[in-house]
Amino acid sequence: MNNARSIWVTGAGNGLGLALVERLLEHGHRVAASGKDGEALAALAARYGSQLLRLPWQLHEEQQAASACQQICHAWCALDGLIINGGTSDYLADDVADSELFEAIVNTNQLAAEQCLASALPLLAKGDSPQVMAVFNRYSALQLYAPTQVTAGWNNMPQWMREQRQALKAQGVALTVVGPQSLKTPVTTALAIPEEWTAQSAAEELLQRWPQGQPELVLETLDLGSLWPLPHK
């Protein structure tokens, strides 16, 4: 990614989302970051100034997603890229019960992804070679409803994203879905071996591959917590 682009990263409060923001800024891109307030994002804002645009982060709430896109429109008028970091716990309530944790991750990330994509599409349509990258992990890629049934958009978020591909393509927007290999709907015959990814190394690899426009990327990691930290109780 040599030419400076305008990229919105959601789920940027920690882990892989934060690392993606850091790498994009280092590469000279303009970055809009939706992530929980924290010292790391504050430090990046102090260092990079107007290159980093801080946005609302509770994107599972429709009004916040719309507000984020309004701020991007006001600042840049268009978007070249959207990274939906669907595997984060940014949207979880502080008091969510352990027994409800994974269902809450799936549900809130689904709401956020649907609303961000819908709100950002007009901005992406005006962008330069616009691209969307949707990132999932073992939590957010779960098929919670009718798990014994065929994988479809109504019961699996990665599949829902894939079903948006044609509509996005019609607007000139390319889509890359990143996630673990699924035994039910494998996207490659190659054996995906989990690696010792750090948030930084995974972010660098994804950003190198993204411009190639591959429709699917498999990301298997030995330590999910290093890329997608769960909230501390």
N, C-alpha and C positions, 0 to 999 in steps of 0.2 A: 504494500500500500504506500507507494511513493508520493502520489499527489495528495495534497491536503483535502480531506473530506469532512462532512458534517455528520456525526454519528450520534445516535441516541442509545444509551445503554441502560436497561432497566435491571433491577435487582443488584444495584451497584454498591450496596452497603458493606459487603465483605466478600471474602473468598474469590471465586473466579470472576464475579461481576466487577469487583473493585480492581482486580488485576487487569482486566480488559480495559477499564478506564485509564489506568496508569500507562499501559503500553500504548494505547491510542494517543494519549497526550505526548508521550515521549517521541512518537513517530510524527508529531506535528499536526495531528488532526484536531478539529474542533469537536468537543465532546459535551453532550448533554447527559447528565447523570441523574438517574432516579434511584436513590438509595437512602437508607436510614441515616440520620445525622450521626456523625462520629468523627473522631480525631483524624482518621486517615483521609476522609473526603475533605475535611476542613483544611488539612495541610496541603492537599492538591490544589484547592481553590486559592489558597494564599500564594502558592508557587506559580500557578499558571494563569491566574487572573481571568480575563475575559475569554480565554481559550476554553475554559470549563464553565458550563452553564448548569447550575444546580436546579433541579426540578422536583415537583411533588413525587413522593415515592409510594403512597398507598394506592397503587394503580388498579387494584381490584374494586375501587370505588369509582364509578363512572365519571363523577365530577372532577376528580383529581386527574384522571387520564386525559380528559378534555382540556383541563387547565394546563397540563404539561405541554400538550401539542400547541395550544394557543401561545405559550411562551416561546416555543421553538419557532413558530411562524413569525412572531414579532421580532425575534433575534436574527433569524437566518432566512426566513421565507420558504425554505425547502429542506429536505433531508436526503442525504445520499445513502444512509445506512441505519438500520434498526437492529439492535441485538437484544432479543427477548431472552433474558437469562432465567428461564422458567424453573430452574432447579433451586431457587433460593427460598429461604424462610422469611424474607423481608415482610411479607404480608400477614404473618401469623400474629394473632392476639397474644398478649403476654400470659394470659391465663388459660391457654388451650391445654386440655388434658392430654396426657401421654397417649391414651387410647384413641384419641381423635386426631393425633398429630399428622399422620400421613394423608388422611382424607382431607384435612384442612389445607395441607400443602398443595394437593392436586386441585382442590376446588378454587382456592384463592389465586393460584397461578393461572388456572384456566380463565377465570374472570379477567385477570390483568392482561393476559395475552390477547384475548378477544377484543378488549376495549382499546388497548394500545395499537393493535394492528388496524382496527377500524378508524381510529382517530388519526393515525400517522399516514394512512394510505394517500390522502390528497397531497401531503408534503413529500412523500416518497415519489409520487408520480411526477413531481416537478424537479426531482433530484437528478444528479449526474450518474448514469449507470446504477440506479438504486438497487440495494440488496437488503434482504432480511436474513438474519441468522437466529434461529430459535434453538435454545440450548436446554436439554433435559438431562436428568439423572435418574437413578433407580427410584427415587421418591416421586418425582413429578411425572415420570413415564408410566406409573402404575395404572393398570386397568381396574378401576375400583368397582364398576358396575357390570354385572353379568360377566365376571372374569372368565367363565368357561365358554363364552360365546365368541364369535369372530370379532377381531379387532376392527373398530370403526370409529368415526369421528365423534360419535355421541358418547363413547365410553373410554376414549383414550386420547389424551391431548396431543402427543406427537402425530397420531394419525389425523386428527383434526387439522393440524398445521399443514400436513401434506395435501389435504383436500382443498386447501386455499391456493395451492400452487398455480392452477390454471387461471384463476381470477387475478392473481398477482401478475402472472406473466402477461395477461391482457393489458395490464397497466404499465408494462415494461419493467416490472420488479422481479428480480430473481430471489429464490428462496433456498436456503440451506438449512436442513434439519440436523442437529447434532444431538446424539444420545447414545445410550448403551445398546448393544445388539439385542434384539428381541428374538426369542426362540419361536414365537408365533408368527412374526412378520419380519424375518431377517432381510436386511437391505444389502447384504453382501455374502458371498460364499466363503470369504476369507475368515480365518479364525482370529477373532479380536481378543488378544491377551491383555488383561489388566496390567497397567504400568504404574510406576510410582510418580504420577504426575503431581507437581505442585501447582498452585493457582497461577503462578507466574509462567511456568513452562507450558502449561495447557493454554493459557491466554496467547502466548507467543505463537504456538503451533496453529491455533485456530485462526489468528489474524494473518498468518502466512498463507493458509489454505483458502480463506474466504474469497479473495479476489478471483480464484480459479473457477468459482461458480459451480462447484460440485453440489448436486442436490442433496446428498446424504454424507455425513461424516460420523463414524463410530468413535465414541470416547468411552473407554473403560478405564477405571482407576482403582487402585488398591485401597485408597483412603478417601472416601467420599467427604469426610469431615474437613479435609484440607482445602477442597474446592467449594463445598457447600456446607458451611458450619450450621449446625442446628442450634436453636436458642438454648442458652443455659438456664436451667431451672433453679 
